[in-house]
Amino acid sequence: MKLYNHSFNIPKSLLPWISELESLGIKSEKLNELNDVYEVKNLVENIKQTLFQDFKTSYQRES
């Protein structure tokens, strides 16, 4: 996992979540609205669930 290492004033508790967002293909230079660990964690989890549901739907066999 790539660690986010820009010179922004990002709390260390956000770094793993921002890195995970980048690994999902989401990168933003502006992080003003993602200033809470809870918000970022929920964003990551929601994106992962959406991707999983899309994958599951795409490969589900019809009965």
C-alpha positions in Angstrom: 0.0 0.0 0.0 1.4 3.4 -1.0 1.6 5.9 1.8 0.3 9.4 1.1 3.2 11.8 1.7 2.2 15.2 0.4 3.2 18.2 2.4 -0.4 19.0 3.4 -1.3 19.2 7.1 -2.9 15.8 7.2 -3.3 14.0 10.6 -1.4 10.8 10.7 -4.6 9.0 11.6 -5.9 9.8 8.1 -2.9 8.6 6.1 -3.8 4.9 5.9 -7.4 5.8 4.7 -6.1 8.3 2.1 -3.7 5.7 0.9 -6.5 3.2 0.6 -8.6 5.7 -1.4 -5.6 6.1 -3.8 -5.3 2.3 -4.1 -9.0 2.4 -5.2 -8.1 4.9 -7.9 -9.4 8.0 -6.0 -6.9 10.9 -5.6 -7.7 14.4 -4.6 -5.5 17.4 -4.1 -8.2 19.1 -2.0 -9.0 17.3 1.2 -10.8 20.1 3.0 -14.0 18.1 3.3 -12.2 14.9 4.4 -10.9 16.2 7.7 -12.4 13.5 9.9 -11.2 10.0 10.2 -14.8 8.7 10.6 -15.8 10.4 7.3 -12.8 9.0 5.4 -13.3 5.5 6.8 -16.9 5.5 5.8 -16.1 6.8 2.3 -13.6 4.0 1.8 -16.0 1.4 3.1 -18.8 2.6 1.0 -16.7 2.6 -2.2 -15.5 -0.9 -1.4 -19.1 -2.1 -0.8 -20.2 -0.5 -4.1 -17.4 -2.1 -6.0 -18.1 -5.5 -4.4 -21.8 -5.3 -5.2 -21.1 -4.3 -8.8 -18.7 -7.2 -9.2 -21.2 -9.6 -7.6 -24.0 -8.4 -9.9 -21.8 -8.6 -13.0 -20.7 -12.2 -12.4 -23.9 -13.6 -10.8 -25.4 -16.4 -12.9 -29.1 -16.2 -13.7 -31.1 -19.2 -12.4 
